[in-house]
Amino acid sequence: MPLSPLPTPSSPTVPESTATRLRDLSPTQWKSGIAAWLGWLFDGLDMHLYTLIALPLVVQLLDVASPTDPAVQEKSAFIQAAFLIGWALGGAFFGRLGDIIGRSRALVLTVLTYAICTGLCATAQTWWQLMIFRFIAALGIGGEWAVGASLIVETWPKAWRPWLAAVLQSSVNIGVLIATVCVAAIYTLPHPPGERWVFLIGVLPALFVFWIRRHVPEPAEWQRSGAAPEPKPGFGALFRGSVGAVTLRTTVVCALGLSAWWLFLFWHPQHLRQLLGQSGASPAEITRWISISFFVVNGASIAGNFFAGWIAVHLSCRRAIAVMLGGLALGMAGAFAVPRGFHAMAWFWLPFTGFFAGGLGLFTMYLPPLFPTLLRTTGAGFCYNIGRIAAAIAALIFGWFAPVGDFRTALLASSIVAFAATIAALWLPKDAT
């Protein structure tokens, strides 16, 4: 049976949409907000536990003498690429599931997926086992983004969206900060238990799903749309008509912007690790300093989230995204254009870059309203997470062809991708009204 024409994307409306103060919010809004915020926080935690201990863990699994061994770089690239591909596929799969079975139910499945599989990483005995566990965990992490974002869009006031984007994205950064604190604390112990046991921290979010199922109802807007007699749009509807134009333009910007940011996130700790190793620091000292620098970068990102929200209130989300992507590109270029020491890099250029990366959080509230209700998590999940595929390809290319240990050159090349994202952002669709 052919699909009926898709409705024009419009802003979700809820009875509480006129709320102007926190105390005006209903219990349902508070529960959906807490569920999305905690889901994103655990995303950040599970996502970055591996990033912080990637190099020594892969060295251990490969049983090689030095982190400069070419096999370490190659296998690290495979693991990172698998994670990014899983993230992209999870965004599409769970995004579609969120439109079919509901936001709350899909949120439970995403959290269980990434929590359990992050814990299983501790049992990996070979690099390819670690790659498989990271891939499956990434399916849940990618899916949680679209589901959580749509849950908020459909229950909270439209006027609050720029600030809600900042609050939600900050929860990811806080999750990353918790991961860095946990890793740094482990390495302050007299006898650290080893890198692999760090992953057991990532199992904790699984306990969160019991609260979601009991207290977080499906949004009224999704229930109304699902009960309507009209045929429901399929995945292919993302690529037809006016919705297809939205999908294309937002996908390009997300692919470029997220590729640049994720390459930065993964490779800059390896570059800092190399600089510290050249200075004679011990392995434990190196890991502690890497954790501290991650803390600083993500602290700056939290400030950037709210700065981006402030710009969006005054200019619009799409213009704010372009401004922040421009700052991200400048920060990456400034950091890696010339050789710099650890302190200049870690305490100025990297926080500068992290601050402007806060603009990526605006996609949280910008993307879902661009799509009809029953394509909302499908469209947002696909467009946002497709950037992981591009980043995965870039990670593999670096792992195969870049000179061993030349992280600075790869990171400088990533800044070009960020500049391309800035230009593409000038053609983003207008904010949904």
Summary of the structure (lengths in Angstrom):
residues: 433
radius of gyration: 20.8
end to end distance: 31.4
largest distance: 68.8
contacts: 1655
relative contact order: 0.17
helix: 80%
strand: 0%
